[in-house]
């Protein structure tokens, strides 16, 4: 099977995002759970892979960032990686990953489409603050 990064044509600087998507696409529980969280304006973390929205952060927090979506991989003392992307970039690649997921799980089509519509409305059209 071709690697997700190659399928998505992800630039090297976005690899933490791609690694995150590669993890959650492995099964319905993770993928649908992540989409549900995203549709509720919340990030979703699995193991050492994290996805956080800027509006979830408080300006006084040490890890605060002003806008977008942050993907991090933090395996204590072994490996760390991070990228912050715009909501548009987050959504663009989420759509591509969703298409790949639906090739493997077509029975989840309605649920995925509903979540994607909610995510688009909340994050892109309304630009959540």
N, C-alpha and C positions, 0 to 999 in steps of 0.2 A: 504494500500500500504506500502510495506517495505521501510524503510528510505534509502535514497541514500547512507549514510555512511556504512550501513550494506551491501547493494548491492555491493558497491565498495570495501568493506573490507579495509577502510581507517584507518590507525593508528591514535590514539588520537592526536598526535602532528601535524597532517595534517588537523585537523578539520576546520581551517579558509578557506583552499582551498575547502574542501567539502561543507562548508556552501555557498561559492561563487557559486560553480557548482549547488548546490540545488536551488539557486535563478534564475540563468540564464536558467536552463532547463525548467522552467515553461511555456515557450511559444516561438513560432517561432521568434517573433520580438527581444526578448532578446538574444536567443541562436544564431540565425543567425547573429545578429548584433555583438555579441562578437566574433564569428568565423571570420567574415569579418575583424574586427579590428586586431585580432591576426594574420590573414594572411597578414596584412600590417605592421607587426612588432610593433603593438601598443597594449597597454593594453586596458581594458574596465571596466568602473565603472558603478554601478547601486546602487542608494540610498547610503547606507553607506558601501557597499561592493566594494572593489577595487582590481583590478589585474593590476600590473605594471611590465614591463620588465626592467631589469637592464640597458640596453642600452638607455632607455628613460631618465635616470637620469644623472645629471652632478655631477662630484666629489665634487663640492663646495656646493651642496644642502645638507641641514640638514638631509634629509631622504635617502641619497645616500646609495646604496648597490652595491657591485662589480659584482655579477654574479647571473643569474637565474631569477626567477619570484617571486614577492612578492604578497601575498594575505593578505589584511587587512580588518577588520571590525572595524569601528570607529563610534560609536554612542556616541556623546559627553556626557561625564560625566556619562554614563550609562554602557557602555561595550566597550572594546577594545580587539582585538585579531589579531595576525599576525604570518605568517609563510613565509619563503623564501625557495623555492624548486629549484632544478635544472631544466633546460629546458627539460631533459628527463623525470623527474617525472611529470612535468606539462603536457607533451604530453601523457604520459602513461595513466594518469587519464582522460585527455580530450578525448582520444579514447574510453575509457569505458563509459564516460558520453554521448558521441555521439551515441554509440550503443543503449543506453537506450532512448535517444531522438528519434532516428530513429524508435524504436519500436512504439512510439506514433505518429510520423510524417513521415511515409515512403515516402511520396510524396517529401520530401526535400532531398532525398538520393544523387542525383547528386550534388547539391549545397554543401552539407556537405562534400562529398568526395573531391570536388575541393578545398574547404577551408582547409581541413585537409592535403591534399597534399602540398598546398602552405605553411602552417604552418610548416610541417615537413621539407620542403626544406629550409625555411628561418631560423628556430630556431635550428633544429637538425643537418641537413647536413652542413649548413654554419656556425653554432655557431655564430650568430650575435654578433658583438662587440659593 
